[in-house]
Amino acid sequence: MSTPSDQIPPSPPPAPPPYSPPPYEPPPTTVANDDRNIAMLTHLSGVIFNIIVPLIVWLIYKDRPEKSYLVAEAKEALNFQITVLIGYVVCWVLTIIVIGAFLNWLVWLANLVFCIIAAVKVSQTGTYRYPFALRLVN
């Protein structure tokens, strides 16, 4: 005959330990030197390459949350270079009445000056916002 101990089902396997989230790590308060240098070069590159370099930097780093500083600076440079490009198009249209040729030089000079100011400010304080730029890329 069977005994009562034979009729007891086996005990279930032990439960896994409760989930504990990883310890909280605050975001870095300082910006890496490499990121600051890339941001500075992104602003300076607008003088020669217009929107190409800021667009590439923004596209490469936009999905990385740890590179938020670099993404913000690349977007700022990209927005300014888009504004400058629109200025060049307007100047090209205005060459019909001759004033566009003069304004083209002013747009180029403003681009040069503001790109240099932005690069210096980024290398010193870490951030720069252009005084006038269409904020098309958010």
C-alpha positions as CSV (number, residue, x, y, z in Angstrom):
1,M,0.0,0.0,0.0
2,S,1.0,3.5,-0.4
3,T,1.8,5.8,2.4
4,P,0.7,9.4,2.6
5,S,4.2,10.7,1.9
6,D,4.1,9.0,-1.5
7,Q,1.1,11.0,-2.5
8,I,2.6,14.5,-1.8
9,P,3.6,16.2,-5.0
10,P,7.2,17.4,-5.2
11,S,7.8,21.0,-4.1
12,P,8.1,23.7,-6.8
13,P,11.5,25.0,-7.7
14,P,12.7,28.0,-5.7
15,A,11.6,31.4,-7.0
16,P,14.2,33.6,-8.7
17,P,15.5,36.5,-6.6
18,P,13.6,39.7,-7.0
19,Y,14.7,42.2,-9.7
20,S,16.9,45.0,-8.4
21,P,17.6,47.9,-10.8
22,P,21.2,48.9,-11.4
23,P,22.4,51.7,-9.1
24,Y,21.5,55.2,-10.3
25,E,24.3,57.0,-12.0
26,P,23.8,60.7,-12.4
27,P,24.6,62.2,-15.8
28,P,28.0,63.7,-16.1
29,T,28.1,67.3,-15.2
30,T,31.3,68.0,-17.2
31,V,31.6,67.5,-21.0
32,A,34.3,65.3,-22.3
33,N,37.1,67.1,-24.0
34,D,36.7,65.1,-27.2
35,D,33.0,66.2,-27.4
36,R,33.9,69.8,-26.8
37,N,36.6,69.6,-29.6
38,I,34.1,68.0,-32.0
39,A,31.5,70.7,-31.2
40,M,34.1,73.4,-31.8
41,L,35.1,71.9,-35.2
42,T,31.4,71.5,-36.1
43,H,30.9,75.2,-35.6
44,L,34.1,76.1,-37.5
45,S,33.4,73.8,-40.4
46,G,30.4,76.0,-41.4
47,V,32.7,78.5,-43.0
48,I,33.9,76.0,-45.6
49,F,31.5,73.1,-45.7
50,N,28.2,74.9,-44.8
51,I,25.6,72.3,-43.6
52,I,27.6,69.1,-44.4
53,V,29.6,68.6,-41.3
54,P,27.0,69.7,-38.7
55,L,24.5,67.4,-40.5
56,I,26.9,64.4,-40.4
57,V,27.7,65.0,-36.7
58,W,24.0,65.3,-35.8
59,L,23.1,62.2,-37.7
60,I,25.8,60.1,-36.2
61,Y,25.2,61.1,-32.6
62,K,21.4,61.9,-32.4
63,D,20.4,58.5,-31.0
64,R,23.1,58.4,-28.3
65,P,21.8,59.8,-25.0
66,E,25.3,60.2,-23.6
67,K,26.2,62.6,-26.4
68,S,23.3,65.0,-25.8
69,Y,25.8,68.0,-25.5
70,L,27.3,67.2,-28.9
71,V,23.9,66.7,-30.5
72,A,22.7,70.1,-29.1
73,E,25.7,71.9,-30.5
74,A,25.5,70.1,-33.8
75,K,21.8,71.1,-34.1
76,E,22.6,74.7,-33.3
77,A,25.4,74.8,-35.9
78,L,23.1,73.1,-38.4
79,N,20.2,75.5,-37.8
80,F,22.6,78.5,-38.3
81,Q,24.0,77.0,-41.5
82,I,20.5,76.4,-42.9
83,T,19.8,80.1,-42.2
84,V,23.0,81.1,-44.0
85,L,22.1,78.9,-46.9
86,I,18.7,80.5,-47.2
87,G,20.5,83.9,-47.1
88,Y,22.7,82.8,-50.0
89,V,19.6,81.8,-52.0
90,V,18.0,85.1,-51.4
91,C,21.2,86.9,-52.4
92,W,21.3,84.8,-55.6
93,V,17.8,85.8,-56.4
94,L,18.6,89.5,-55.7
95,T,21.5,89.5,-58.1
96,I,19.0,90.4,-60.7
97,I,18.9,93.9,-59.2
98,V,22.6,93.9,-58.5
99,I,22.2,94.3,-54.7
100,G,22.5,90.6,-54.2
101,A,26.1,90.6,-55.1
102,F,26.9,93.0,-52.3
103,L,24.6,91.2,-49.8
104,N,26.3,87.9,-50.7
105,W,29.6,89.2,-49.3
106,L,27.8,90.4,-46.1
107,V,26.2,87.0,-45.6
108,W,29.6,85.3,-46.0
109,L,31.3,87.7,-43.6
110,A,28.5,87.2,-41.0
111,N,28.9,83.5,-41.4
112,L,32.7,83.7,-40.9
113,V,32.4,86.0,-37.8
114,F,29.6,84.0,-36.1
115,C,31.3,80.6,-36.7
116,I,34.6,81.9,-35.2
117,I,32.7,83.4,-32.2
118,A,30.8,80.1,-31.7
119,A,34.0,78.0,-31.8
120,V,35.7,80.2,-29.3
121,K,32.7,80.2,-26.9
122,V,32.3,76.5,-27.2
123,S,35.9,75.9,-26.4
124,Q,35.7,78.2,-23.4
125,T,32.3,77.9,-21.8
126,G,31.0,74.8,-23.5
127,T,27.9,76.1,-25.3
128,Y,26.8,78.8,-27.8
129,R,23.5,79.9,-29.2
130,Y,23.6,82.0,-32.4
131,P,21.8,85.3,-32.0
132,F,19.7,84.8,-35.1
133,A,19.0,81.4,-36.7
134,L,15.9,79.7,-37.8
135,R,15.3,76.7,-35.5
136,L,14.2,74.2,-38.1
137,V,16.0,71.1,-36.6
138,N,14.7,70.3,-33.1
